[in-house]
């Protein structure tokens, strides 16, 4: 039985990109959490609760230099985010509005 207020972890089984799973696993090891998996027009996206840490970004770029990075400044209907995408799978990290790099 789960304690009150705790949620069942999101199953990552549908994420079939080794590189994207690696990024998610690194973020999880840093204390981040997957809040949902959602189908987007270009990819199945793992939405993370916390932002992309500098350590995870640096490690990802070193380990997977071919992985496509994306960044979106948001809109009135969508929050800003950034992340990585490969072959129909992606991981998205929230960003603060107006945050500088």
C-alpha positions, 0 to 999 in steps of 0.5 A: 500500500502506498502512503497518502499523497504519493503517486505511482511512478510513470512507466518509462517502458514506452520510451525506446530511445537509449539516449533519451532513457539515459538522460531521464535516468541521469535526471532521476539520479539527480533527484528529478521526477517524471511527471507524465509521458505525453504524445506530441506531434513529433515525439513521445515526451517524458515531462520532468518535474524540475529543470535541466541541471547543468550537470545533466546537460553537460554529461548528456552532451559529452555522452550523446553529442549527436542528440538534438537539443531543443529550447522553447521560450513558451507562449501564453498557452505553454510554459517554457521548456528545454530538452532533448529529442531523438527518433520520436522520443523526447525528454522535456525540462521546465524553464522559468519564463524569461530565464537567461542561459 
